Amino acid sequence: MELKLLGFNQDATCFSVMSPNKGVTIYNCDPFGKYFELDKSATNDGELDLLVEMLFSTSLVAVVDKTIGASKRKKLKIVNTKRKATICELTFPHEIVDVIMNRKIISVVLKSDQIFVYDISCMKLLRTIDVKAEKLKSTVKFRNVGNNYDIGVKVALSTDNNSVLCYSSYSKSEKNHSLLSDVVVFDALKCSQINYLPAVHQSNIVCIACSPNGELLATASEKGTIIRVLKTTENENGEPILVNEFRRGSRPSRITEMKFNHDNTLIACVGESDTIHIFAIPATATNADVNEDEQLQQSHHSLSSSITGLQHLSKGFADRFGKIVISKIPTQSQERHIAYIKIAENVKYRIGFPKESSNTIHICGEDGNYLVYLIPTNQVGPCTLIKSNTFN
């Protein structure tokens, strides 16, 4: 039976799965068990290719029909799972590609690179963000041979009530104006920009994540070898703050999902490789001011210098990023993972960090396995499987 994972909810207490015979099933993680079934009739159309976003463990679920037919892909339904009834329905001018929400905000992302921000309590439209400039094409093709993806705007939303919205944006530089390499940090409640981060990567951003409290964001580009973690706010001089860089590996691989744990000490990523990587975010990072010139000088110092880590920041990145304020990192930049999980390369997985346990990670795969791993704390190594269940 073919399964399609729809992902975990905001605090990894539930995850949703779609199957041809049963429609959408939501499972509770602890204790493990079936929480709710959204059958075909609840979507009115009876189709199975759905985009589903849960609102924590509440009865509200956002549903988008992704089957063939332009009109279906433009329609968002808010479904009450207890009553199995549609309580709100919105139609958009273009195809919906993503829906994210917290207890305050629901954000709808369109293929036209538009973001619609709503007050979830009354579904009042707060802001429409049109990311695409008039002179730019609506999508940018992957450069890697053999890939056939379209790259659109990537969006992440903090799960707390601060509602920090982060989204990729087209570069403002004339040379790279077609690249989605910049990031905008936006206060979705006040409808105002918090920060603008230029040239976070040298190519298109294909994955973005926001920490639960909205203080950090993480980005990955087409290549998928480097993950950058930055603060969502700028320093007193109006400059971006790079917290850390993590090296996933040397082979290019598309990263499909990144997640922060709830105390901002870990970030995990999963993609098209055979490994889930978990990185440690330095708890002792400070906002030491280091400008571009200092970085370039430091790159010529010996490895015994106390700022050795900055040597691994490439000149190209420094030039593109402009003057950067880098939080002092006690170890080298582009650090490797502190823990990992080996997975089947031909199976799609989703990941989630439970709020009540910062050193465990939940994963579910389209092979029908839900797994809980303990993350090692004393040394680098594989995670330990502590719980497993199956679903269908």
N, C-alpha and C positions, 0 to 999 in steps of 0.2 A: 504494500500500500504506500503510495507516494505521499510524503508529508512535506509541508512547508512551514518553517518556523516564522513566527511573526514577532517574537522577541519577549523580553521581560518587561514588567511594568517598572515604574520609577524607583521603587525600593526593593526590587527583586523578591517580592513575596509571591508573585504569580508570573506565569508565562503563558503565551498563547500559541496554538498550533492550528494549522488548517489541513484538513484531509478531504479527499474527494467524496467520501460517503457521509461523514459526520458534520461537515461544515467547520466552524471554528470552535475549538475547545480551549477553555482557560483552565489551567491547572494551578492549584495551590502548592507552594513549595514546602512548607513545614506547618503541619504534617502534609506529606505529599498526597494529593488526591484531586479528583476532578472537581472544579469549582463551579463551572458554568459551561453550557453548550449554546452557541449561537447558531441555530440551524438556518437552512436556506430561506425559510419564510421570513425570518427577522430582517433580512436584507431586501425584502420585497421582490427582488429580481431572481433570486434563487441561484445566483452565480457563486463561484468558488474562488476566483482569483481576487482576493481582498487585501486591502491595507487596513490593519487594525491597530489602534492605539488605546491602551488602557489608562485609566486615571487611578493610580495606586490600586487599592483593593475595593474601590467603590463600584457601584452598579452602572456607572457611565462608561461607555465605550464608543470611540469614534471609528466609523467604518467608511471605507471608500471602495467601490466596486472597480476593479482593475481589468475587467474582461474587455473583449473587443467591442468597440463602440465608443465614439468620442463623448457622447452625452453622459454615459455612465461614469467615465473617468473624471468628470468635472463635478460630481455630486458628492457632498459630504453628509453623512447621517450620524447623528448622536443617538445611540441606542441605550435604552434602559434595560439592562440584562435581567433584572428581577421581573419586570413586567413583559419583557420580550417585545418591546414596542419602540418605534422611532419617535423621539420627542422633539427633534429639531432636524431640519434639512436645509442645506445651503447649496446653491449652484454657483460655480465660478466660471470665469471666461475661458480658462484654459485647463488642461489636465492637471490633476493633483498628483504630486510625486511624493509628498511627505506630510505627516501631521504629527505635531508634538504638543504636549500640554503638561501643565501642572495644576495646582488647585486654584490658580488665579487666571491663567492665560491659556488659550489654545492658539497655536500658530499653524497656518496652512501654507505649504510651499507649492507653487505652481511650476510647471515646466517652462513657463515664460519668464522664469527668474523673478517672480513676484512673491512677496511674503505678506499674507493677511494676518493681522494680529487682533484677536478678539478677547473681550472680557468674558470668561467662561461662565460667570454667574448669570449673565443675561444675554450672552451672545451678541453684545454690542461691538461693532467694528471700531477698534481703537486707532489703527494705523494700517495703511497699505504701503509697503516698502517695495519700490521698483528698482531692483539691483541692476538690471541691464540698461546700459546707456544706449541711446538711439543708434549710435554708429556701430554697435557691436552685434554680432550674431547671438542668437539665444542660447546656443550651446557650443562647446569646444570639443573637438574629437580627441580621444586618446592618441598619443604619438606612438605607443608601443605597437609593434607589428603583431597582428593576430587578435588584438582587442577591438571590440566593436561597441564600446560604451559611449554614451553621451555624458558629458560632465555638466552638471547644473550646479546651482547654488546649494551649498551644504549648510544646514542649520542645526544648532544645539540650544537647549534651554535649561537653565538651572532648575532643579526640582523644588527648591524652597520658594517661599513667597516673594523673594526679591525679584524673581523673574528676569534674570539676566539672559538676554538673547544674543547669541554669537552666530554670525553668518559670514560665509566667504563672499568676496566681492572682487570685481575686476580691478586689475592693477591700474593705477593712475599714471604710470610711466608711459611715455609715448612708444618706447621700444616693446614693452610687454603688455600693451593695452588689452590684448585678447585673453590674457591669463587670469584665471580666478585664483590669485595668489595672495590677495589681501584679506584681512579679517576686520569686520565691524563688530564692536561690542555695544549693545543697545539695551537701554532700560525699557522693557516692554510695558511696564505700568505707567511710567511717566512719559513714555513715547519720546525719549531723548537719547542721543548718542552719548555713550560713556567714553569710548576710546576707539581709535582707528590704528590698526597695525598693518603697515605696508610691507609687502614682499616677505611674508613669513616663510615662504618657500620659493624656489626658483622655477617651479612648475605649478600646475593646477592643484589646488587642495581638493582631495577626494573624500576625506573623512575629518570630522570635527567633533569635539566633545567638550562639554562644560561641566565643571565640578558641581556637586549638589548645592553648594552655597554660593556659586557664581563667582568665586574669587580666582579660579584658574580656568584656562582653556588649553586644549591639546589639539594639534593639527598633524595631518599626514598628507603627503603629496602622492602623485601618480606612482612614483618609484617605490614608495613604501618602506624605505630603508631607515629613515630618520623620523622620529616623533619629537615634536617640539612642544614644550609646556611653557606657557606664558601667563603672567598675571593679567586679569581683565582690566585693571586700572593702570594708569600711567604713574610715573614718579613725579616729583615736585617740579622737574624741568620739562614735563610734558613728553617724556620719552618712554618707549615700551620697556617692559621688564621681562627678560628671558629667564625663567627659573631653571630649566634644564633641557638638555637634548639627550634622547635615548636612541641607541642604534638597535633596530630590530634584527638586522642581518645585512649581509652583503648582496644577496640575491634580490632583485626587484620582486615585489609581491604586493598585490592590491590589498590594503587594509580595509575591511568592511565595517568594523565597529571598534570603538574605544570606550572604556568606562573608567571613571574615577571611583575609588571607594568613598565612604561617607565622611571620613575625616581627612581627606586629601593627602594621604600618605602613600597611596598606591595608584597606579594606573595600569590597566590591562588592555591588550589589543588582540584581535583575532582577524584573520583574513584568509587568503587563498593558499597559505603555506601549511605545513604540517605541525605547527607549534602555536600555542597561545602563550604570549609573553607577558610577564608581570614585572613592572619597574617600580622602584622605590623613589618617591619624591622627597628630597632632603627637607627634614623638619627644621634644620638650623639655617636654612637659606635666609640671607639678609638682603637689604636693598642697597648694597654697596655700589657707588657710582663708578662705572668703568666706561669711558667713551671709546669710540672707534680707534682713535690714535693709540690709546693705551693698549687696546686689544692687539693691535698690529705689532707694537713694540714687545708686548709680552709673549707673542708667538715665537720670538727668537730667543727667549730665555731658556735656560737648561731645564731638564725634566725635574730637577730637584727643587725648582722654584715652588713657592707656596701657591702659585697661580697656574700650575701646570695645565689644569683643565682647559684654560682658555686657548691653548695652542691648537686645539682640535677644531676650533671654529674657523671655517675656511674664509679666505679673503673675499671670495665671491659672495658668501653669505653676509659678511660684515659690510661690504660695499652696498649690497642690496638693502640691507636692513637699516642703513643709515647709522646715526648715533644711537647706540643701544645702552640701556642701563641693565647690567646683568647682576642678578642676585648672586652673592658670593657662594660658589659651589665648593664644598669641602673636598670633593673627589673630582675625577676627570669628567669633562664634558663627553657627550655621546657615550654614556655608560651603557653597559649591557644589562640584560634582565637579571633580577635577583631570584626569579622563580619562573618555571615554565610548565606547560602541560602538553604532552604529545597527543596529537589527534590525527584522525584519518584525513588525508589531504583532499579526498574527493567528496567529503561530507561538509555541509554548511553548518556552522555553529553560531550560537548567540551566547553572550556572557552577561553576568550581573553580579553586583556586590550587595549582599544583605546588610541592612543598616545595623542590625544587632551584633554582627560579628565582623570586625574589620580585617581579620586574617583568614577568611574563607571566601571562596569564589564559586559561583554557580555557573554551570554551563549546560546547554541543551543542544542536541544535534538532530539533524533531519533523519538520522538513523533510528530515532525513537528512544534515545537515552538521555535522562536527566541525571547529572552528576554534580556532587559537591566535593570540592577539594580544600584541603588545609594548606595554607601557604607557609613555607618554612621561614622562620624568623632569624635563625642564628647563622645560616650559611646559604650560599647560592646552591640551588638544586631543584629537583622536580617537586611538584606539589604532591601531596598524599591524598589519595582517594578515600573519603570517609563515609560516603553515602552514594547509593545509586538506585535509580528507579527507571522503569520503562513506561512509555506511553505510545498510543497509536491513534 
